[in-house]
Amino acid sequence: MKNLIIVGSNGSLGKGVTDVLKKKDFEKIYLIDRKFDDANNSSNVIQLVVNDLSSENEVIKAFEKISFENHNEYFMFSTVGGFAGGSSLDETEIEMFDKMISLNTKISFLLAKHFVKKVKNCLGGSICFTSAFTSFNPESNKGLYGLSKSALNYLVETLALENKENKISVNAIAPFVLDTKENREWIEKKSDMVSPENIGIFVSSLFENYKIVSGNIIKLPATLN
């Protein structure tokens, strides 16, 4: 049986991906976020409220609520991250540095650490994180965002190497701009955006082929229309 964990499921990306993946053949789907706008009406969907994913104790408690069985496969998609921009590095406060590292690197490390601890005793599985296109293309006044996502990329590649024997693959997507209501207000070329639903379809294909795809940070630069 296949089971799914979606972290950050209540945001724009999380909701779109969840709508797609709920239609796939997962026995149980665990949704993790700080709050949920909508009540759950599906018998195989479990909502888990976690206030602070940067706390290792809270991550441990969340994973203790998930049933890990050695005859099952497990898949985790995380949308968690944060953006900061508008200031050069010399004008950036250290508090913002700590915040970006926490949101874009530390949380992913904690999720991966405790997912692997559980799933390495199961049949196998896969993780997909959300990186960013700018992690490959440095931009002025987006330094903290880019470097924290670049650290995530390194984490993904290292996890993939370390978990081959555990039958756990690890990848990340790196979208240019997500197609959300907020982003549509400022972006000029709508084709530069990638919709949460299309990302859900792509993540599903990664999970379906998890035994042969690992260690990749996959750029999603645009949508062909």
N, C-alpha and C positions, 0 to 999 in steps of 0.2 A: 504494500500500500504506500501511496505517496502523500506526504503532508507538507503544508506550506506555512511559512511565517512571513508576514509583511510588516515591516517596521516603518512607522511614519505613514500609516494607511489613511489618516484623516485629512491630509493635505491634498492639494490639487493633483499632484502626480500620484500620490497614494490611492486616491479614490478612483482615478482612471484606470490604473493598473489593476486594482482590486476588482473592478467591474469585469475586466477581461479574464483574470485568472480564476474568478469564482465559477466560471463556466467550464473550467478544465476538470480533469478527473482526479482531484485531490480529495482524500478521505476527510481530512480536517484542515481548516484554514484558521490560523491564529493571527489576529490583527492587534498590533501594538502601537499605542500612541498615548499622548498626555490626556486626550479627551476624544469623545466621539460625538459627532453632530447628529447621527442617526442611530436609532436602536437597531439591534440585530434581529432579523426575522428568519434566519437560516439555521437549521439544526446543526449543520457541520461547521459553522463559523463561530469562533470564540473571541470575544473582545477582551484585551488585557490592558488596563490603564497603568502606565508607568510614568511617574512624574519627572524623573531625571535619569536619562540613559547614560549620562556621564558618570554616574555612581555605579561602581562595580557591584555593590551589594544589591542595588535595585535591578540590575541586569541579571544577576544570579537568581533573585527571587522570581523574576519574570520567566526565566527558563525552567524553574522548578514547577511552574504551573502548566508546562507543556509536556504532554505524554510522549516520551522518547522510547521506542521499542526496537529491539535489535533486528526484527524482521521487516522493518519499514525503511523507506527513503525519505529524506527531509530536504526541503528547499527554502532558502531565505532570500528575500529581496528587501533591501533597505533604501528608502528615499531620504534618509536623514542627512541633513547638511545645512549650511547657512552661508549667506553672501555678505561681503563687506567690500565697499569700494568708495572711490571719491577722494582718497588721500594718498599722497606719496608715502613711501616707507618711513622717511625721516619725520613725517608729520603724524605718524600713527602711534597711538598709545599702546603700551604693553598689554593693557587689559583687552584690547581688541585682538591682539596676537593670541593671547590665551583662549579667547572665545572661539576664534576660527579653528585653532588646533583642536579644541574640545569638540566642536560640532562636526568638523570634516575629517578628523583623524582619530581622536581618542575614542569616540563612541563606536566607530567602525571596528577599531581594535578590540574593544570589549565585547561587541556582538560576535565577532569572529572567534575570539578566544573561547567563549562559552558555548557557541554553536559547535565548534570542533570538538570540545571536550565531550559533548553529548553524542554527536553523530558518528564519531570515529568508532563507536561500538555498535553502530547500526549497519545497514546494507550500503550506505553511501548517501551522497547528496551534493548540493551545490549552493553557493552564495553568489549573489549579484549585488554590488554596491552601485551608488550613483556618484560618479565623478563629474568632471566638467571639461568642456572643450578647451577652456583657457589654460588648463593644466599642461597642455602641449604648446600653447602659444602665449608667452608672457605679454601682458598688457600693462601699460602705465596705470597707476592708481588702483590696481586690482591685485597687488602683490601678495597680501596675506591670503586672499581667497585662492589664488593660483598655487601658492606654495603648499597650502594645507591640502589641496586636492592632489597635488603632485606626490605628497607624502602618502596619501591614500592609494595612489597608483602603485607605489613601491610596496605598500602593505599587501595589495592584491597579488602582485607578482610573487612575493615571498610566500604568502599563504598557499598559492598554487604549487610551488615547489615542495613545500613542507608536507602537503597533504595528499600527494599522489598515491601513496601507499594506503592512506585512509579512505580512498575512493571518494574524496571530496574535491570538487572543482571550484575555482573561485575566479570570477570575472567582474568587470565593472562597465557600465555604460557612461559615455561622456557626451551628453547632448550640448548643442550650441545654445539654443534658447528653447525653453519649454513653452508649449502653446497653452497659456493660461490667460485668464481675464486681465490680470495685472500687466502681463508682458505685451498683450495686444494693444495696450494704450500707448506704448512708446515705440515699438518696433516698426520699421518701415516696410520690410519685405516679409510678408506672412510666410513665404516658403522657407525662410530661415528657421522657422519653428518646427518642433517635433511634438506631436500630441501625446498626452499620457496614454491614450488608448493604443496608439501605434507602439509606444514603448512597452506596454503590456504584452502585445503580440510578440514583440521581439524577445522580451525576457522569457516568455513561454517557450519560444524556440530554443533559447539557450538551455533552459532546464530540460527540455526533451532530449537535447544532445549533450548533456553534461559530461558524459563519459569521454568525449573527444574534444571538448572545448574548455580550456582552462588557461589562466594567466594572461588574459587579454583585457585591455582597456579599449573598448570599441567606440570610436568616434561616431557621433550622430549629428552631422553638420547641417542637415537640411531635410526637407520633405520634397520629393519630386512630384510635381502636379502636372 
